[in-house]
Amino acid sequence: WTAQSYGEAEYAKIAETLGGVYDWVIVREIGTHAWIPPILHERGLKAMAYQYIGALRRYSEQVAEETPGAIGMTDGAGEQYTAPYTPDGPWLLADIRRPEVREVFVRNAVAAIEAGFDGVFLDGTIAWPDSTGRRGGSLPAAEHSLLWAHWALLSEIVAAVHEADPDAVVGCLGNDYYDALGEAGDGSPVVTPASPTASG
């Protein structure tokens, strides 16, 4: 999906293949395209827009020249954090400790719902620093910690998505740790444990 997007004919073929077998399709595109959900809906499929929580795809329309300096997270020496490795990973990690930066990701999630998607699927949650991590503080409740910021962002996305469409679904690629936590602030269960093969 880092290359050219599929066209309508390719999505129609995918929908024909998956219709009647699966209920949901996670659409992993750089942009949010409003023409995709109707193709899937016609075959009885629901569409989830893939997004990487707290990160944007580098070398794509998601990251303009000024984006890293405006919202990117840097270390003490000013080096940009990227995922899954630094300094040249394909994902730009944003400093989501800042409310205005979290709002970028909230808007992206709502845009997917407004484009006709039935939900948003958030990847990257299992890569969050846990409470023993040193970056951004070591306490989950500390407002300067990345763990706190990720839970704040997840809660904000859930609230905004449900305001845009009360029936919309927010899902996460998770593991047993996040499944055990189970809720995102407002009491809505949002974490879905899955293996990459099951979710892909």
C-alpha positions as CSV (number, residue, x, y, z in Angstrom):
1,W,0.0,0.0,0.0
2,T,3.0,2.3,-0.1
3,A,2.8,2.3,-3.8
4,Q,0.0,3.4,-6.1
5,S,-3.5,2.8,-4.7
6,Y,-5.8,0.1,-6.1
7,G,-8.5,1.3,-8.4
8,E,-12.2,0.7,-8.5
9,A,-11.9,-2.5,-10.5
10,E,-9.4,-4.0,-8.1
11,Y,-11.6,-3.2,-5.1
12,A,-14.6,-4.6,-6.8
13,K,-12.6,-7.9,-7.3
14,I,-11.5,-7.9,-3.7
15,A,-15.1,-7.3,-2.5
16,E,-16.4,-10.1,-4.7
17,T,-13.8,-12.4,-3.2
18,L,-14.4,-11.5,0.4
19,G,-18.2,-10.9,0.3
20,G,-20.1,-13.6,2.2
21,V,-16.8,-14.8,3.8
22,Y,-15.9,-11.9,6.0
23,D,-18.0,-9.1,7.6
24,W,-15.3,-6.4,7.7
25,V,-12.5,-5.3,5.5
26,I,-9.6,-3.1,6.7
27,V,-8.7,-0.7,3.9
28,R,-5.0,0.2,4.1
29,E,-4.6,3.3,1.9
30,I,-2.5,6.4,2.3
31,G,-5.5,8.6,1.7
32,T,-9.2,8.3,2.8
33,H,-11.2,7.7,-0.4
34,A,-14.9,8.1,-0.3
35,W,-15.4,5.9,-3.4
36,I,-14.2,2.7,-1.6
37,P,-16.9,2.1,1.1
38,P,-19.8,1.9,-1.4
39,I,-18.0,-0.8,-3.4
40,L,-17.6,-2.9,-0.2
41,H,-21.1,-2.1,1.0
42,E,-22.7,-3.4,-2.2
43,R,-21.2,-6.8,-1.4
44,G,-22.4,-6.8,2.2
45,L,-19.0,-5.8,3.7
46,K,-18.3,-3.1,6.2
47,A,-15.2,-1.0,5.8
48,M,-12.6,0.1,8.3
49,A,-10.0,2.7,7.5
50,Y,-6.5,1.7,8.6
51,Q,-4.6,4.4,10.5
52,Y,-1.4,4.2,12.6
53,I,-2.2,5.9,15.9
54,G,0.1,8.8,16.6
55,A,2.2,8.5,13.4
56,L,2.0,9.5,9.7
57,R,3.5,7.8,6.7
58,R,6.7,9.4,5.6
59,Y,7.4,10.0,1.9
60,S,3.7,10.3,1.2
61,E,1.1,13.1,1.0
62,Q,0.5,12.7,4.8
63,V,3.9,14.3,5.6
64,A,4.6,17.7,4.0
65,E,8.1,19.3,4.3
66,E,7.0,21.3,7.3
67,T,5.2,18.4,9.1
68,P,8.2,17.0,11.0
69,G,9.1,20.3,12.5
70,A,5.5,21.1,13.4
71,I,4.3,17.9,15.0
72,G,7.2,15.4,15.0
73,M,8.7,14.1,18.2
74,T,12.4,14.6,18.7
75,D,15.1,13.5,21.2
76,G,17.3,15.8,23.2
77,A,19.7,16.2,20.3
78,G,16.8,17.2,17.9
79,E,16.8,13.9,16.1
80,Q,13.4,12.9,14.7
81,Y,11.7,9.7,16.1
82,T,10.5,7.4,13.5
83,A,9.0,3.9,13.6
84,P,9.6,1.0,13.7
85,Y,13.2,2.2,14.0
86,T,15.0,5.5,14.1
87,P,16.2,7.6,12.3
88,D,14.9,6.4,9.0
89,G,11.8,4.4,9.6
90,P,8.8,4.8,7.3
91,W,6.5,6.3,10.0
92,L,6.9,9.8,11.5
93,L,6.1,9.7,15.2
94,A,4.2,12.7,16.4
95,D,4.5,14.4,19.7
96,I,1.0,13.5,20.9
97,R,1.6,14.8,24.3
98,R,0.5,18.1,22.8
99,P,-3.3,18.5,22.4
100,E,-3.0,20.3,19.1
101,V,-1.0,17.4,17.7
102,R,-3.5,14.8,18.9
103,E,-6.2,16.8,17.2
104,V,-4.5,16.0,13.8
105,F,-5.2,12.3,14.4
106,V,-8.7,12.9,15.7
107,R,-9.5,14.8,12.5
108,N,-8.1,12.0,10.4
109,A,-10.3,9.4,12.1
110,V,-13.4,11.6,11.8
111,A,-12.6,12.2,8.1
112,A,-12.7,8.5,7.5
113,I,-16.2,8.2,9.0
114,E,-17.4,11.3,7.1
115,A,-16.1,9.5,3.9
116,G,-18.4,6.6,4.5
117,F,-16.2,4.2,6.4
118,D,-18.0,2.2,9.1
119,G,-15.0,2.4,11.5
120,V,-11.4,3.1,12.0
121,F,-8.7,0.5,12.7
122,L,-5.8,1.8,14.7
123,D,-2.4,0.0,14.4
124,G,0.6,0.7,16.5
125,T,-0.9,0.4,19.9
126,I,1.2,-2.6,20.9
127,A,4.3,-0.5,20.2
128,W,3.5,2.1,22.9
129,P,6.0,2.5,25.6
130,D,4.6,1.0,28.8
131,S,4.9,2.2,32.3
132,T,8.5,1.1,32.6
133,G,9.6,3.1,29.5
134,R,12.0,6.0,30.0
135,R,10.9,8.2,27.1
136,G,8.5,10.9,28.4
137,G,8.4,9.8,32.0
138,S,7.9,6.5,33.7
139,L,4.4,6.8,35.2
140,P,1.3,6.0,33.2
141,A,-0.6,8.8,34.9
142,A,2.0,11.4,34.2
143,E,0.7,13.9,31.6
144,H,4.2,14.1,30.1
145,S,4.4,10.4,29.5
146,L,3.7,8.9,26.1
147,L,1.6,6.2,27.6
148,W,-0.7,8.8,29.1
149,A,-0.8,10.6,25.8
150,H,-1.7,7.5,23.8
151,W,-4.6,6.7,26.1
152,A,-5.7,10.3,25.9
153,L,-5.5,10.2,22.1
154,L,-7.4,6.9,22.0
155,S,-10.2,8.3,24.2
156,E,-10.4,11.5,22.1
157,I,-10.6,9.4,18.8
158,V,-13.4,7.2,20.3
159,A,-15.4,10.2,21.4
160,A,-15.1,12.1,18.2
161,V,-15.8,9.0,16.0
162,H,-18.9,8.2,18.0
163,E,-20.1,11.8,17.8
164,A,-19.7,11.7,14.0
165,D,-21.5,8.3,13.8
166,P,-22.8,6.6,17.0
167,D,-22.7,3.2,15.2
168,A,-19.1,3.6,14.0
169,V,-16.5,1.1,15.4
170,V,-13.0,1.9,16.6
171,G,-10.7,-1.1,16.6
172,C,-7.1,-1.6,17.6
173,L,-4.5,-4.2,16.9
174,G,-3.7,-5.3,20.4
175,N,-2.3,-8.0,22.6
176,D,-3.2,-9.6,25.9
177,Y,-1.9,-6.6,27.9
178,Y,-4.1,-4.1,26.1
179,D,-7.0,-6.5,26.0
180,A,-6.8,-6.8,29.8
181,L,-7.0,-3.1,30.1
182,G,-10.1,-3.3,28.0
183,E,-11.5,0.2,27.9
184,A,-10.6,3.6,26.7
185,G,-11.5,6.1,29.3
186,D,-15.2,6.5,28.4
187,G,-16.1,2.8,29.1
188,S,-16.2,1.8,25.4
189,P,-14.4,-1.4,24.7
190,V,-12.1,-0.7,21.8
191,V,-9.2,-3.0,22.0
192,T,-9.3,-6.1,19.8
193,P,-6.6,-8.7,20.3
194,A,-5.5,-10.0,16.9
195,S,-2.5,-11.5,15.1
196,P,-1.2,-9.7,12.0
197,T,-2.5,-12.5,9.9
198,A,-6.0,-12.4,11.5
199,S,-6.3,-8.6,11.1
200,G,-4.7,-8.2,7.7
